[in-house]
């Protein structure tokens, strides 16, 4: 009953209440980022697969400028990440606009993190189970390693969550998320590179460039 009804109801109520309270803060951060990003905007919208593999656009705060070199190519991430962007990332504030996705029903508060769409044809049957539930702002993999995990390990955590989803497990993840955010545990400012263990090395360079060109 919780998985199929109450989880979505709780998501909606909490997302609505949170947005009603923090919208002035979100507005202030958005204005600050707009100027810090040198006109590149405060948000970016990125296509991600949701429940059942349905594509939606996730909303995040943008933490980098769109500065380019003399050849017209984007500068490296470390050169485009702004000082406020570093703070926003370290405190996971860049994830806050996703409460809008939760309100819309694209996402849940708790669930497997939605990855880039280029992963879709690469999942095996077991890994595809991560799309049996709505993706989350935080999840079991996030509180057990986040960006330090290899993708294969991350998918193991995601599938385990789908198979063992309960109200008490979600409460535990919320508690662990708060502790991790306060301690800034497992936060990374760059792209994750642990793809070799799945034999996706040939996809790596292309995926990173697509990510940079389209979403940063």
C-alpha positions as CSV (number, residue, x, y, z in Angstrom):
1,X,0.0,0.0,0.0
2,X,2.8,2.4,0.9
3,X,4.7,1.8,-2.4
4,X,1.7,2.1,-4.6
5,X,-0.3,4.9,-3.0
6,X,1.0,6.5,0.2
7,X,4.5,7.1,-1.0
8,X,3.3,9.4,-3.9
9,X,0.8,11.1,-1.5
10,X,3.5,11.8,1.0
11,X,5.9,13.0,-1.8
12,X,3.3,15.5,-3.0
13,X,2.4,16.9,0.4
14,X,6.1,17.3,1.5
15,X,7.1,18.8,-1.8
16,X,4.3,21.3,-1.8
17,X,5.0,22.4,1.8
18,X,8.7,22.6,1.2
19,X,8.3,24.8,-1.9
20,X,5.8,27.0,-0.1
21,X,8.3,27.7,2.6
22,X,11.6,28.0,0.7
23,X,10.5,29.7,-2.6
24,X,12.0,33.1,-1.4
25,X,15.3,31.3,-0.8
26,X,15.2,29.6,-4.2
27,X,14.5,32.9,-5.8
28,X,17.4,34.6,-4.1
29,X,19.8,31.7,-5.1
30,X,18.5,31.8,-8.7
31,X,19.2,35.6,-8.9
32,X,22.7,35.2,-7.4
33,X,23.6,32.3,-9.7
34,X,22.3,34.2,-12.7
35,X,24.8,37.0,-12.2
36,X,27.6,34.6,-11.0
37,X,27.2,32.5,-14.1
38,X,27.7,35.6,-16.2
39,X,24.4,35.5,-17.9
40,X,24.4,31.8,-18.5
41,X,21.2,31.4,-16.5
42,X,20.4,30.0,-13.0
43,X,18.8,26.7,-14.1
44,X,19.5,23.9,-16.5
45,X,17.0,21.3,-17.7
46,X,18.2,17.9,-18.5
47,X,16.5,14.9,-20.0
48,X,16.5,11.9,-17.7
49,X,14.6,8.6,-17.7
50,X,11.9,8.2,-15.0
51,X,9.5,5.5,-14.0
52,X,9.1,2.9,-16.7
53,X,11.9,4.7,-18.6
54,X,9.7,7.6,-19.5
55,X,11.8,10.7,-20.3
56,X,11.3,13.9,-18.3
57,X,13.4,17.0,-17.7
58,X,15.0,17.3,-14.4
59,X,15.5,20.8,-12.9
60,X,18.7,21.8,-11.2
61,X,20.5,25.0,-10.3
62,X,23.3,25.7,-12.8
63,X,26.7,26.1,-11.1
64,X,28.9,26.8,-14.1
65,X,29.4,29.5,-16.7
66,X,29.3,28.9,-20.4
67,X,32.7,30.4,-21.0
68,X,34.6,29.1,-24.0
69,X,38.2,29.3,-25.3
70,X,39.5,30.9,-28.5
71,X,38.3,27.9,-30.5
72,X,34.8,28.2,-29.2
73,X,35.0,25.1,-27.0
74,X,33.8,25.1,-23.4
75,X,36.5,25.6,-20.8
76,X,37.2,22.7,-18.4
77,X,34.7,22.2,-15.6
78,X,37.1,23.5,-12.9
79,X,37.5,26.8,-14.8
80,X,33.8,27.3,-15.2
81,X,32.6,26.3,-11.7
82,X,32.0,29.5,-9.9
83,X,32.7,30.2,-6.2
84,X,29.0,30.2,-5.3
85,X,28.6,27.1,-7.5
86,X,31.1,25.3,-5.3
87,X,29.1,26.2,-2.2
88,X,25.8,25.3,-3.9
89,X,27.2,21.8,-4.8
90,X,28.9,21.1,-1.5
91,X,25.6,21.7,0.3
92,X,23.6,19.9,-2.3
93,X,21.5,23.1,-2.8
94,X,21.6,22.5,-6.6
95,X,19.2,19.6,-6.0
96,X,16.5,21.8,-4.4
97,X,14.6,22.7,-7.7
98,X,13.9,19.0,-8.1
99,X,11.1,19.4,-5.5
100,X,9.2,20.8,-8.5
101,X,9.8,17.5,-10.3
102,X,8.5,15.7,-7.2
103,X,5.4,17.9,-7.2
104,X,4.8,17.2,-10.9
105,X,5.1,13.4,-10.3
106,X,8.3,13.0,-12.4
107,X,10.3,12.1,-9.3
108,X,10.0,11.0,-5.7
109,X,11.8,12.3,-2.6
110,X,13.4,8.9,-2.3
111,X,14.5,6.6,-5.1
112,X,17.3,5.7,-7.5
113,X,18.9,8.8,-8.9
114,X,17.9,9.4,-12.6
115,X,20.9,9.0,-14.8
116,X,21.6,10.3,-18.3
117,X,19.5,8.9,-21.2
118,X,22.5,7.3,-22.9
119,X,22.5,4.6,-20.2
120,X,19.1,3.2,-21.3
121,X,20.2,0.7,-23.9
122,X,23.1,-0.5,-21.8
123,X,21.2,-1.8,-18.7
124,X,20.8,-5.5,-18.3
125,X,17.5,-6.9,-17.2
126,X,18.3,-6.7,-13.5
127,X,19.6,-3.2,-13.7
128,X,16.4,-2.1,-15.6
129,X,14.5,-2.7,-12.4
130,X,15.7,0.6,-11.1
131,X,13.1,2.2,-13.3
132,X,10.2,0.2,-11.6
133,X,9.9,3.2,-9.3
134,X,10.1,6.9,-9.6
135,X,13.7,8.3,-9.4
136,X,14.5,10.2,-6.3
137,X,16.2,13.4,-5.1
138,X,18.2,11.1,-2.8
139,X,18.4,7.3,-2.5
140,X,20.0,4.2,-1.1
141,X,23.0,4.5,-3.3
142,X,23.4,8.2,-2.5
143,X,23.7,7.5,1.3
144,X,26.0,4.6,0.7
145,X,28.7,6.3,-1.4
146,X,27.2,8.6,-3.9
147,X,29.9,9.7,-6.4
148,X,32.5,7.4,-4.9
149,X,30.6,4.3,-6.1
150,X,31.3,2.4,-9.3
151,X,28.2,2.3,-11.6
152,X,27.8,-1.5,-11.1
153,X,27.8,-1.1,-7.3
154,X,25.4,1.9,-7.6
155,X,23.0,-0.2,-9.6
156,X,23.2,-3.0,-7.0
157,X,22.1,-0.5,-4.4
158,X,19.3,0.8,-6.6
159,X,17.9,-2.6,-7.4
160,X,18.1,-3.6,-3.7
161,X,16.1,-0.5,-2.8
162,X,13.4,-1.3,-5.4
163,X,13.1,-4.9,-4.0
164,X,13.0,-3.8,-0.4
165,X,11.1,-0.5,-0.5
166,X,9.3,0.3,2.7
167,X,8.3,3.4,4.7
168,X,10.9,2.6,7.3
169,X,13.7,2.3,4.7
170,X,12.7,5.7,3.3
171,X,12.9,7.2,6.7
172,X,16.3,5.7,7.2
173,X,17.5,7.2,3.9
174,X,16.1,10.7,4.9
175,X,18.1,10.5,8.2
176,X,21.3,9.3,6.5
177,X,20.9,12.0,3.8
178,X,20.7,14.8,6.4
179,X,23.8,13.5,8.1
180,X,25.7,13.3,4.8
181,X,24.7,16.8,3.7
182,X,25.8,18.3,7.0
183,X,29.1,16.5,6.9
184,X,29.5,17.1,3.1
185,X,30.2,13.4,2.7
186,X,30.9,11.9,-0.7
187,X,30.4,15.2,-2.6
188,X,32.2,15.5,-5.9
189,X,32.5,18.6,-8.1
190,X,33.2,16.9,-11.3
191,X,31.8,14.2,-13.5
192,X,31.8,10.6,-12.3
193,X,34.3,8.4,-14.1
194,X,33.6,4.9,-12.6
195,X,32.2,3.4,-15.9
196,X,35.0,1.1,-16.8
197,X,33.8,-1.7,-14.6
198,X,30.7,-2.1,-16.9
199,X,32.7,-2.1,-20.1
200,X,31.4,1.3,-21.1
201,X,34.8,2.9,-21.6
202,X,34.1,3.6,-25.3
203,X,31.0,5.5,-24.3
204,X,32.8,7.6,-21.7
205,X,34.3,10.4,-23.7
206,X,31.2,10.9,-25.8
207,X,28.9,10.9,-22.8
208,X,30.9,13.5,-21.0
209,X,31.2,15.8,-24.0
210,X,27.4,15.5,-24.6
211,X,26.8,16.3,-20.9
212,X,29.1,19.4,-21.1
213,X,27.8,20.7,-24.4
214,X,24.1,20.3,-23.6
215,X,23.6,20.8,-19.9
216,X,26.4,23.0,-18.5
